Amino acid sequence: MLSRRTKSCAHRVATALWLAASCLQQSPSAVGAFCRRMKARLGAPQAITATAHKWARRIDTMLKHGTAYVKRGMDEYEHQYRDRTVKN
């Protein structure tokens, strides 16, 4: 059986991403909306970890492919999420 817990680590990048994700709970951005949605569903600690993981994947993709960050607003994210839930 797979563990549902993340391994604890003392990596500086992981700590920085976790702190950034914890500050995003009040942000009016798409990632802030994602964090609030995860917080309602999972609870605060797991939502922060999920948001930090989302940021880590996004940063890795940007570094790997050399793409620029495109900031999306909360309204665009909510509209896309609503369309996805209706479709499913």
N, C-alpha and C positions, 0 to 999 in steps of 0.2 A: 504494500500500500504506500502511496506517495504521501509525503509529509505536506501539510498545508501551511507550515510555518516557514518564514524566510530565515536564513542563517544570519546570526548576528556577526557584524564585522566592524572593524575599526578603520575602514577606508575613508579618507577625507572626502572623496567625491560622493560617496554614499551618504555621509553626514550632511554635506552641503545640499544634496538633492532632497534629503528628508526635511531639512530646515526650510528650503524653498517651497516644498509642497505644503508644509504646515502653514506657511504664510499665505498660500493661495486660496484658503478657504473663504476669504472675504473679497477676492478679486472678481471684477466684472468681466473676466475673459472666459474663453471657451474651456481652458484648463481649470479655472475656478469653478465653473459650472459642473465639470466632470467630477471634481473633488467633492462638491456638495452632494451630487447624486450618489457617489460612492459612500459618503458619510452616512446618508440616510439609509442605505442598504446594508452596509457592512459594519458601521461604527467608525469612530474617529481614527484609531491607530491603523487599522487596515486600509482605510481610505487614504491616509497620508502615504502609506507604503505603496499603494496602487498608483497614486499620482506621481510619486518619485520614480517608480518603475516606468511609467508612461514618459516622463521627462528623459530618463536614461535612454530609452529606445529612440526617442526623437533626436536627442543629441548624437547618439551613435549613428543614426541614419544621415544626419547633416554632415558629420565629419567624414563618413565613409563615401558619400556621393558628392560632397561639396555643394550642397544646396543651401539656400538661404532660409531663415526662419520667416514664416508668414503668420502674422498675428491674426487670429480670428476672434470675432466678438462672441459674446454669450448668446445673442439673438440667433446668429447663424448656426451655432452649435445646437441650441434648443430646437431650431427648425429641422436640422438634419437628424437629430435624435427622434423627434416626433415622427418624421417620415419613415425612419427605420423601424420604429415600433409598430406603426400602422401596417407597413409592408409585411412584417413577420407575423 
